[in-house]
Each structure stands twice: as C-alpha cells, then as structure tokens.
Amino acid sequence: MTEPAPIEDVPIGGDGIRLGQFLKFAGLLDSGGNVKEAIIDGYVTVNGEVDRRRGRQLQLGDVVTFEGRSVRVCP
C-alpha cells in the first residue's frame, strides 16, 4: 500500500482565487489551454470531488489535486 503524497501549502496572499488561476499559480499546469482541458476532462479535483468549473472560487483550506499532486490554498 502506497502512502498518499503530502499536501503542499500554496500561499495566495489573499482570501480567494479561481480554480483556473490557482492551477497555474501553484505550478500544476503551465498554460490556460492546459488548465481548461484538464478541468473540462475531469482530471482536477477540489476537496476530493471533480469540479469542471474553471471559475470556481476557491476558499482558504481547499485542497486541489491534479495527477497525484495535492496543493492547499493558504493565506
């Protein structure tokens, strides 16, 4: 049984950020086109659930996962 990857904290310097912006900011994806495809195709989860809305407003403490890497929205 493999251990889940540790969750990285990514400070955003504010109260909230949109999912598409956060994926690029956290370094999970490098372009808007890649972000759009990954979200639409259901490869991105927020707090363990697939979310297909690029514009979803993330809150502090939300955990975003893509390709086995998890990052937490921090102040």
N, CA, C and O atoms as CSV, one atom per row, in Angstrom:
chain,resi,resn,atom,element,x,y,z
A,1,MET,N,N,0.844,-1.184,0.000
A,1,MET,CA,C,0.000,0.000,0.000
A,1,MET,C,C,0.887,1.244,0.000
A,1,MET,O,O,1.774,1.380,0.842
A,2,THR,N,N,0.642,2.147,-0.946
A,2,THR,CA,C,1.472,3.339,-1.022
A,2,THR,C,C,0.867,4.473,-0.214
A,2,THR,O,O,-0.352,4.599,-0.092
A,3,GLU,N,N,1.740,5.282,0.326
A,3,GLU,CA,C,1.321,6.452,1.096
A,3,GLU,C,C,0.833,7.533,0.142
A,3,GLU,O,O,1.416,7.714,-0.927
A,4,PRO,N,N,-0.231,8.261,0.507
A,4,PRO,CA,C,-0.630,9.391,-0.337
A,4,PRO,C,C,0.444,10.473,-0.297
A,4,PRO,O,O,1.144,10.639,0.702
A,5,ALA,N,N,0.558,11.196,-1.392
A,5,ALA,CA,C,1.557,12.273,-1.450
A,5,ALA,C,C,1.192,13.342,-0.435
A,5,ALA,O,O,0.011,13.584,-0.183
A,6,PRO,N,N,2.196,13.984,0.149
A,6,PRO,CA,C,1.900,15.057,1.100
A,6,PRO,C,C,1.220,16.232,0.384
A,6,PRO,O,O,1.419,16.455,-0.810
A,7,ILE,N,N,0.427,16.963,1.140
A,7,ILE,CA,C,-0.254,18.133,0.589
A,7,ILE,C,C,0.648,19.342,0.769
A,7,ILE,O,O,1.103,19.637,1.874
A,8,GLU,N,N,0.902,20.044,-0.342
A,8,GLU,CA,C,1.722,21.255,-0.310
A,8,GLU,C,C,0.845,22.458,-0.007
A,8,GLU,O,O,-0.251,22.576,-0.557
A,9,ASP,N,N,1.302,23.341,0.846
A,9,ASP,CA,C,0.595,24.591,1.096
A,9,ASP,C,C,1.077,25.637,0.098
A,9,ASP,O,O,2.280,25.822,-0.082
A,10,VAL,N,N,0.131,26.322,-0.553
A,10,VAL,CA,C,0.468,27.368,-1.526
A,10,VAL,C,C,-0.188,28.669,-1.079
A,10,VAL,O,O,-1.403,28.824,-1.206
A,11,PRO,N,N,0.610,29.614,-0.551
A,11,PRO,CA,C,0.049,30.889,-0.118
A,11,PRO,C,C,-0.358,31.746,-1.314
A,11,PRO,O,O,0.412,31.926,-2.257
A,12,ILE,N,N,-1.580,32.269,-1.258
A,12,ILE,CA,C,-2.077,33.083,-2.370
A,12,ILE,C,C,-2.074,34.572,-2.050
A,12,ILE,O,O,-2.313,35.395,-2.933
A,13,GLY,N,N,-1.807,34.925,-0.800
A,13,GLY,CA,C,-1.719,36.338,-0.435
A,13,GLY,C,C,-3.060,37.043,-0.422
A,13,GLY,O,O,-3.122,38.258,-0.610
A,14,GLY,N,N,-4.134,36.301,-0.204
A,14,GLY,CA,C,-5.463,36.906,-0.152
A,14,GLY,C,C,-6.470,35.919,0.390
A,14,GLY,O,O,-6.107,34.920,1.011
A,15,ASP,N,N,-7.748,36.207,0.151
A,15,ASP,CA,C,-8.804,35.364,0.695
A,15,ASP,C,C,-9.300,34.289,-0.264
A,15,ASP,O,O,-9.788,33.248,0.175
A,16,GLY,N,N,-9.182,34.526,-1.562
A,16,GLY,CA,C,-9.708,33.561,-2.509
A,16,GLY,C,C,-9.045,33.702,-3.867
A,16,GLY,O,O,-8.397,34.705,-4.163
A,17,ILE,N,N,-9.222,32.667,-4.689
A,17,ILE,CA,C,-8.645,32.648,-6.033
A,17,ILE,C,C,-9.486,31.676,-6.858
A,17,ILE,O,O,-10.060,30.735,-6.310
A,18,ARG,N,N,-9.559,31.890,-8.143
A,18,ARG,CA,C,-10.332,30.995,-9.004
A,18,ARG,C,C,-9.504,29.749,-9.318
A,18,ARG,O,O,-8.274,29.789,-9.356
A,19,LEU,N,N,-10.217,28.638,-9.543
A,19,LEU,CA,C,-9.573,27.339,-9.762
A,19,LEU,C,C,-8.565,27.393,-10.906
A,19,LEU,O,O,-7.436,26.930,-10.745
A,20,GLY,N,N,-8.944,27.943,-12.054
A,20,GLY,CA,C,-8.042,28.008,-13.200
A,20,GLY,C,C,-6.778,28.792,-12.890
A,20,GLY,O,O,-5.680,28.390,-13.273
A,21,GLN,N,N,-6.937,29.912,-12.197
A,21,GLN,CA,C,-5.774,30.730,-11.828
A,21,GLN,C,C,-4.870,29.978,-10.854
A,21,GLN,O,O,-3.645,30.023,-10.964
A,22,PHE,N,N,-5.494,29.286,-9.902
A,22,PHE,CA,C,-4.721,28.589,-8.873
A,22,PHE,C,C,-3.894,27.451,-9.458
A,22,PHE,O,O,-2.763,27.227,-9.027
A,23,LEU,N,N,-4.442,26.731,-10.433
A,23,LEU,CA,C,-3.683,25.640,-11.048
A,23,LEU,C,C,-2.391,26.149,-11.672
A,23,LEU,O,O,-1.357,25.487,-11.584
A,24,LYS,N,N,-2.443,27.312,-12.298
A,24,LYS,CA,C,-1.223,27.899,-12.884
A,24,LYS,C,C,-0.330,28.465,-11.787
A,24,LYS,O,O,0.882,28.248,-11.803
A,25,PHE,N,N,-0.917,29.191,-10.830
A,25,PHE,CA,C,-0.159,29.820,-9.752
A,25,PHE,C,C,0.616,28.784,-8.935
A,25,PHE,O,O,1.756,29.021,-8.535
A,26,ALA,N,N,-0.016,27.635,-8.693
A,26,ALA,CA,C,0.608,26.582,-7.883
A,26,ALA,C,C,1.600,25.744,-8.687
A,26,ALA,O,O,2.304,24.905,-8.124
A,27,GLY,N,N,1.660,25.972,-10.013
A,27,GLY,CA,C,2.605,25.247,-10.851
A,27,GLY,C,C,2.134,23.858,-11.265
A,27,GLY,O,O,2.935,23.051,-11.736
A,28,LEU,N,N,0.839,23.567,-11.095
A,28,LEU,CA,C,0.333,22.256,-11.504
A,28,LEU,C,C,0.197,22.170,-13.015
A,28,LEU,O,O,0.382,21.102,-13.600
A,29,LEU,N,N,-0.126,23.289,-13.647
A,29,LEU,CA,C,-0.225,23.375,-15.105
A,29,LEU,C,C,0.392,24.704,-15.531
A,29,LEU,O,O,0.459,25.650,-14.747
A,30,ASP,N,N,0.847,24.763,-16.799
A,30,ASP,CA,C,1.581,25.966,-17.191
A,30,ASP,C,C,0.874,26.877,-18.181
A,30,ASP,O,O,1.369,27.968,-18.465
A,31,SER,N,N,-0.271,26.461,-18.715
A,31,SER,CA,C,-0.944,27.351,-19.663
A,31,SER,C,C,-2.453,27.291,-19.473
A,31,SER,O,O,-2.995,26.304,-18.975
A,32,GLY,N,N,-3.117,28.361,-19.878
A,32,GLY,CA,C,-4.565,28.425,-19.774
A,32,GLY,C,C,-5.255,27.333,-20.558
A,32,GLY,O,O,-6.275,26.801,-20.119
A,33,GLY,N,N,-4.707,26.987,-21.726
A,33,GLY,CA,C,-5.288,25.921,-22.542
A,33,GLY,C,C,-5.228,24.574,-21.839
A,33,GLY,O,O,-6.191,23.807,-21.851
A,34,ASN,N,N,-4.075,24.297,-21.222
A,34,ASN,CA,C,-3.925,23.038,-20.487
A,34,ASN,C,C,-4.871,22.994,-19.287
A,34,ASN,O,O,-5.456,21.954,-18.982
A,35,VAL,N,N,-5.013,24.138,-18.611
A,35,VAL,CA,C,-5.918,24.231,-17.459
A,35,VAL,C,C,-7.341,23.919,-17.903
A,35,VAL,O,O,-8.031,23.110,-17.283
A,36,LYS,N,N,-7.773,24.566,-18.979
A,36,LYS,CA,C,-9.135,24.380,-19.477
A,36,LYS,C,C,-9.403,22.915,-19.799
A,36,LYS,O,O,-10.427,22.369,-19.388
A,37,GLU,N,N,-8.493,22.274,-20.531
A,37,GLU,CA,C,-8.667,20.863,-20.902
A,37,GLU,C,C,-8.700,19.958,-19.678
A,37,GLU,O,O,-9.567,19.089,-19.578
A,38,ALA,N,N,-7.773,20.147,-18.748
A,38,ALA,CA,C,-7.695,19.288,-17.564
A,38,ALA,C,C,-8.971,19.384,-16.733
A,38,ALA,O,O,-9.466,18.376,-16.229
A,39,ILE,N,N,-9.500,20.595,-16.592
A,39,ILE,CA,C,-10.716,20.783,-15.800
A,39,ILE,C,C,-11.923,20.184,-16.521
A,39,ILE,O,O,-12.695,19.435,-15.922
A,40,ILE,N,N,-12.089,20.509,-17.797
A,40,ILE,CA,C,-13.234,20.004,-18.561
A,40,ILE,C,C,-13.225,18.480,-18.633
A,40,ILE,O,O,-14.280,17.849,-18.572
A,41,ASP,N,N,-12.038,17.887,-18.763
A,41,ASP,CA,C,-11.934,16.430,-18.872
A,41,ASP,C,C,-12.058,15.714,-17.528
A,41,ASP,O,O,-12.033,14.484,-17.481
A,42,GLY,N,N,-12.191,16.474,-16.428
A,42,GLY,CA,C,-12.415,15.877,-15.114
A,42,GLY,C,C,-11.174,15.361,-14.416
A,42,GLY,O,O,-11.270,14.493,-13.548
A,43,TYR,N,N,-9.999,15.883,-14.780
A,43,TYR,CA,C,-8.752,15.431,-14.165
A,43,TYR,C,C,-8.387,16.198,-12.893
A,43,TYR,O,O,-7.417,15.854,-12.218
A,44,VAL,N,N,-9.153,17.225,-12.569
A,44,VAL,CA,C,-8.864,18.063,-11.405
A,44,VAL,C,C,-9.938,17.836,-10.347
A,44,VAL,O,O,-11.132,17.842,-10.646
A,45,THR,N,N,-9.496,17.636,-9.099
A,45,THR,CA,C,-10.463,17.533,-8.007
A,45,THR,C,C,-10.234,18.665,-7.014
A,45,THR,O,O,-9.118,19.150,-6.826
A,46,VAL,N,N,-11.328,19.064,-6.391
A,46,VAL,CA,C,-11.287,20.051,-5.309
A,46,VAL,C,C,-11.907,19.378,-4.094
A,46,VAL,O,O,-13.071,18.979,-4.117
A,47,ASN,N,N,-11.125,19.258,-3.046
A,47,ASN,CA,C,-11.572,18.584,-1.822
A,47,ASN,C,C,-12.106,17.179,-2.127
A,47,ASN,O,O,-13.090,16.734,-1.536
A,48,GLY,N,N,-11.436,16.489,-3.062
A,48,GLY,CA,C,-11.762,15.099,-3.369
A,48,GLY,C,C,-12.870,14.891,-4.385
A,48,GLY,O,O,-13.198,13.748,-4.705
A,49,GLU,N,N,-13.458,15.965,-4.902
A,49,GLU,CA,C,-14.537,15.835,-5.871
A,49,GLU,C,C,-14.179,16.537,-7.176
A,49,GLU,O,O,-13.620,17.634,-7.166
A,50,VAL,N,N,-14.506,15.899,-8.298
A,50,VAL,CA,C,-14.255,16.505,-9.612
A,50,VAL,C,C,-15.077,17.785,-9.726
A,50,VAL,O,O,-16.264,17.804,-9.400
A,51,ASP,N,N,-14.434,18.851,-10.192
A,51,ASP,CA,C,-15.136,20.118,-10.432
A,51,ASP,C,C,-14.732,20.608,-11.812
A,51,ASP,O,O,-13.548,20.808,-12.083
A,52,ARG,N,N,-15.714,20.801,-12.682
A,52,ARG,CA,C,-15.436,21.188,-14.063
A,52,ARG,C,C,-15.633,22.679,-14.305
A,52,ARG,O,O,-15.877,23.090,-15.439
A,53,ARG,N,N,-15.532,23.495,-13.261
A,53,ARG,CA,C,-15.716,24.947,-13.397
A,53,ARG,C,C,-14.383,25.663,-13.187
A,53,ARG,O,O,-13.883,25.739,-12.064
A,54,ARG,N,N,-13.815,26.182,-14.263
A,54,ARG,CA,C,-12.555,26.927,-14.148
A,54,ARG,C,C,-12.700,28.120,-13.229
A,54,ARG,O,O,-11.765,28.485,-12.517
A,55,GLY,N,N,-13.884,28.732,-13.246
A,55,GLY,CA,C,-14.110,29.946,-12.470
A,55,GLY,C,C,-14.534,29.701,-11.038
A,55,GLY,O,O,-14.862,30.648,-10.323
A,56,ARG,N,N,-14.535,28.446,-10.603
A,56,ARG,CA,C,-14.917,28.156,-9.214
A,56,ARG,C,C,-14.043,28.962,-8.264
A,56,ARG,O,O,-12.817,28.959,-8.381
A,57,GLN,N,N,-14.671,29.642,-7.335
A,57,GLN,CA,C,-13.933,30.436,-6.350
A,57,GLN,C,C,-13.455,29.505,-5.241
A,57,GLN,O,O,-14.265,28.922,-4.520
A,58,LEU,N,N,-12.149,29.368,-5.108
A,58,LEU,CA,C,-11.588,28.541,-4.046
A,58,LEU,C,C,-11.506,29.351,-2.761
A,58,LEU,O,O,-11.340,30.571,-2.783
A,59,GLN,N,N,-11.625,28.658,-1.657
A,59,GLN,CA,C,-11.535,29.285,-0.344
A,59,GLN,C,C,-10.263,28.800,0.352
A,59,GLN,O,O,-9.691,27.780,-0.033
A,60,LEU,N,N,-9.827,29.528,1.370
A,60,LEU,CA,C,-8.666,29.101,2.146
A,60,LEU,C,C,-8.943,27.715,2.720
A,60,LEU,O,O,-10.018,27.461,3.263
A,61,GLY,N,N,-7.970,26.828,2.595
A,61,GLY,CA,C,-8.103,25.470,3.104
A,61,GLY,C,C,-8.536,24.454,2.058
A,61,GLY,O,O,-8.413,23.252,2.293
A,62,ASP,N,N,-9.044,24.906,0.895
A,62,ASP,CA,C,-9.424,23.972,-0.165
A,62,ASP,C,C,-8.183,23.236,-0.663
A,62,ASP,O,O,-7.101,23.817,-0.756
A,63,VAL,N,N,-8.349,21.948,-0.982
A,63,VAL,CA,C,-7.253,21.130,-1.496
A,63,VAL,C,C,-7.560,20.761,-2.946
A,63,VAL,O,O,-8.592,20.159,-3.241
A,64,VAL,N,N,-6.641,21.136,-3.851
A,64,VAL,CA,C,-6.788,20.873,-5.279
A,64,VAL,C,C,-5.790,19.781,-5.660
A,64,VAL,O,O,-4.619,19.849,-5.287
A,65,THR,N,N,-6.256,18.773,-6.405
A,65,THR,CA,C,-5.391,17.662,-6.798
A,65,THR,C,C,-5.417,17.488,-8.312
A,65,THR,O,O,-6.474,17.526,-8.941
A,66,PHE,N,N,-4.224,17.295,-8.882
A,66,PHE,CA,C,-4.075,17.027,-10.308
A,66,PHE,C,C,-2.886,16.095,-10.480
A,66,PHE,O,O,-1.793,16.384,-9.993
A,67,GLU,N,N,-3.092,14.982,-11.166
A,67,GLU,CA,C,-2.046,13.983,-11.439
A,67,GLU,C,C,-1.266,13.584,-10.189
A,67,GLU,O,O,-0.036,13.529,-10.208
A,68,GLY,N,N,-1.985,13.309,-9.112
A,68,GLY,CA,C,-1.348,12.816,-7.890
A,68,GLY,C,C,-0.690,13.863,-7.023
A,68,GLY,O,O,-0.149,13.533,-5.968
A,69,ARG,N,N,-0.720,15.108,-7.435
A,69,ARG,CA,C,-0.120,16.187,-6.637
A,69,ARG,C,C,-1.240,17.015,-6.015
A,69,ARG,O,O,-2.130,17.485,-6.724
A,70,SER,N,N,-1.202,17.197,-4.704
A,70,SER,CA,C,-2.231,17.949,-3.999
A,70,SER,C,C,-1.651,19.214,-3.404
A,70,SER,O,O,-0.572,19.204,-2.811
A,71,VAL,N,N,-2.386,20.308,-3.572
A,71,VAL,CA,C,-1.962,21.595,-3.029
A,71,VAL,C,C,-3.136,22.235,-2.290
A,71,VAL,O,O,-4.286,22.120,-2.713
A,72,ARG,N,N,-2.828,22.914,-1.175
A,72,ARG,CA,C,-3.844,23.542,-0.335
A,72,ARG,C,C,-3.746,25.054,-0.476
A,72,ARG,O,O,-2.652,25.619,-0.462
A,73,VAL,N,N,-4.896,25.704,-0.612
A,73,VAL,CA,C,-4.978,27.161,-0.688
A,73,VAL,C,C,-4.730,27.722,0.718
A,73,VAL,O,O,-5.471,27.419,1.654
A,74,CYS,N,N,-3.680,28.543,0.854
A,74,CYS,CA,C,-3.341,29.140,2.152
A,74,CYS,C,C,-3.246,30.662,2.016
A,74,CYS,O,O,-3.028,31.186,0.924
A,75,PRO,N,N,-3.415,31.367,3.151
A,75,PRO,CA,C,-3.351,32.844,3.093
A,75,PRO,C,C,-1.945,33.349,2.831
A,75,PRO,O,O,-1.727,34.558,2.755
